[in-house]
Amino acid sequence: MLPQTIAIPTLAALPIAAEALHAAIAEAGCSVVAFEGEMGAGKTTLIRALAATLGVTDDVSSPTFALVNEYRDGRQQPVYHFDFYRINSIAEAEQMGASEYLDSGYLCLVEWPARVADLLPTPRLETRLTVLDDESRKMELRIIN
């Protein structure tokens, strides 16, 4: 089914989009999911909806300053959420242990992946969000090999 494009016409449609993303992650068999999109596209909002689909009960927020947040899914497995927007270098990401997280086999949700592209394993699932208007988005999913 991949590549795939999913319309998100309103915020109310996010749970359906998150279910589709969850199914795509399972189909792809990739533990790393890279979230691309401009500032304000809704990457963190989509990750929050995905986390709810996964059974995460923690407060899901952008780890902009911490770089990584850890949550537990409904099976008590770790889910790692990265935001590399403020990363200054690949070396900084390596020093905080990004490679160990990314190679752990646990689900890693990565915002601003281009900033650490050399650290990202393949294959991985790319989720690209495009702003269409105030509420609507287009989500494109594809495997990066």
C-alpha positions in Angstrom: 0.0 0.0 0.0 3.0 2.4 0.3 3.5 5.0 -0.9 0.2 6.4 0.3 -1.4 9.8 0.5 -4.0 10.5 3.2 -6.2 13.6 3.4 -6.7 15.3 6.7 -9.6 17.7 6.0 -10.0 18.9 9.6 -8.5 18.5 13.1 -11.5 16.2 13.8 -10.1 13.8 11.2 -6.8 13.3 13.0 -7.7 10.1 14.8 -8.6 8.5 11.5 -5.3 9.7 10.0 -3.4 8.4 13.0 -5.0 5.0 12.6 -3.9 4.9 9.0 -0.4 6.0 10.0 -0.3 3.2 12.6 -1.3 0.7 10.0 1.4 2.0 7.6 4.0 1.7 10.3 3.0 -1.9 10.9 3.0 -2.6 7.2 6.4 -1.0 6.6 8.0 -2.8 9.5 10.1 0.3 10.2 10.8 1.3 13.8 11.9 4.8 12.7 9.3 7.2 11.4 10.6 10.6 10.1 8.1 13.5 10.2 8.8 16.2 7.6 6.9 19.4 7.2 7.2 23.1 7.7 6.9 24.8 11.1 3.3 24.7 12.2 2.3 21.9 9.8 1.1 19.7 12.7 3.9 17.2 13.2 3.6 17.2 17.0 -0.2 17.2 16.8 -0.1 14.2 14.5 2.4 12.4 16.8 0.0 13.1 19.8 -2.8 11.5 17.8 -0.6 8.5 16.9 0.5 8.1 20.5 -3.2 7.9 21.6 -3.7 5.2 18.9 -0.8 3.3 20.4 -2.2 3.5 23.9 0.1 6.1 25.2 -1.4 7.7 28.3 1.4 10.2 29.0 1.2 13.9 28.0 2.7 14.0 24.5 4.5 17.2 23.8 7.3 18.4 21.6 10.7 17.6 23.1 12.2 20.8 21.6 14.6 21.5 24.4 15.0 18.0 25.8 15.5 16.6 22.3 13.8 13.3 23.2 10.8 12.3 25.2 10.0 8.7 26.2 6.5 7.4 26.5 5.1 3.9 27.1 2.6 2.4 24.7 -0.4 0.2 25.7 2.0 -2.8 25.8 4.4 -0.9 28.1 7.0 -0.7 25.3 9.0 2.5 24.9 8.2 5.0 22.2 10.8 7.7 21.6 9.8 11.1 20.3 12.6 13.3 19.0 12.6 17.0 17.9 15.9 17.9 16.3 14.9 21.5 15.3 17.3 23.0 17.8 20.1 20.5 17.3 23.4 22.2 16.4 25.3 19.3 14.9 25.3 15.6 14.2 27.9 15.4 17.0 25.4 16.8 19.5 22.9 14.2 18.5 25.5 11.5 18.8 26.5 12.8 22.3 22.9 12.5 23.6 22.8 8.9 22.4 20.5 9.4 19.4 22.1 6.4 17.5 21.3 4.0 20.4 17.7 5.1 20.5 17.4 4.9 16.7 18.9 1.5 16.6 17.0 0.1 19.6 14.2 -1.5 17.5 11.6 0.5 19.5 9.4 3.0 17.7 11.2 6.3 17.2 9.2 9.3 16.0 11.6 11.9 14.6 10.6 15.6 13.9 13.1 17.6 11.8 14.9 14.4 10.6 16.9 16.2 7.9 19.1 17.7 10.7 20.3 14.2 11.6 19.9 12.5 8.2 23.3 10.7 8.5 22.2 9.0 11.7 18.8 7.7 10.5 18.7 4.0 9.6 17.1 2.6 6.5 14.6 1.5 5.8 12.5 4.1 7.6 9.0 5.5 7.0 8.8 9.1 5.9 5.6 11.0 6.9 5.4 14.3 5.0 2.8 16.8 6.1 1.8 19.6 3.7 -0.4 22.5 4.8 -3.4 23.0 2.5 -5.2 25.6 4.6 -5.8 26.5 8.3 -7.0 23.1 9.3 -6.5 20.7 6.4 -3.3 18.8 5.6 -2.1 16.2 3.2 0.0 13.3 4.7 2.2 11.4 2.3 3.8 8.2 3.4 6.7 6.4 1.8 9.6 4.1 2.6 13.1 5.5 2.5 15.7 2.8 1.6 
